């Protein structure tokens, strides 16, 4: 009789423990789901921005390294008989090639990361910095697509007495669309890349070929 009572007590205790564990699991699940619905969109947006910016920068830099154009490959400085700068001619064919090759490279790079899965640590939902990377991870999927445009510009920067640095730069604009089951958003950013530069001695002429000009003081 005493043995049966002990077994019954153990069984009741075991049931209580199991019930507590089940309720705890349900509570954690509900907590994560509630906080995930608020936290996930912002987390996806940040990760998508980091991923897209890195992909664009890698593609542009790799393409510029492959083309390996120097200043003299893109621009030609024309001087008069006294050595004064009269004009700067730019090679429109090479300028267009730079823009086309970079756009293609970026499109390929973004296509590689079209499908993404990131893992959000459970501790990130606590909003406590020290616990942000603690606990099991919850997988989240999202997709990246984008459209791109580029512009080659020319800027001039004073570099001393009668000296000017001519910068030829690429302005690359990316419009990234991020989509997931419960989030969609657009990211737009413009990054500038130095293509080539040269120091010009003398006065800056009034015409500089087909590039857009700004004077930087």
Secondary structure as GFF3:
##gff-version 3
##sequence-region A 1 217
A	DSSP	alpha_helix	2	67	.	.	.	ID=ss1
A	DSSP	alpha_helix	71	74	.	.	.	ID=ss2
A	DSSP	beta_strand	75	79	.	.	.	ID=ss3
A	DSSP	beta_strand	85	90	.	.	.	ID=ss4
A	DSSP	alpha_helix	92	112	.	.	.	ID=ss5
A	DSSP	beta_strand	115	121	.	.	.	ID=ss6
A	DSSP	three_ten_helix	122	126	.	.	.	ID=ss7
A	DSSP	three_ten_helix	129	131	.	.	.	ID=ss8
A	DSSP	beta_strand	137	160	.	.	.	ID=ss9
A	DSSP	beta_strand	163	179	.	.	.	ID=ss10
A	DSSP	beta_strand	184	201	.	.	.	ID=ss11
A	DSSP	beta_strand	212	216	.	.	.	ID=ss12
###
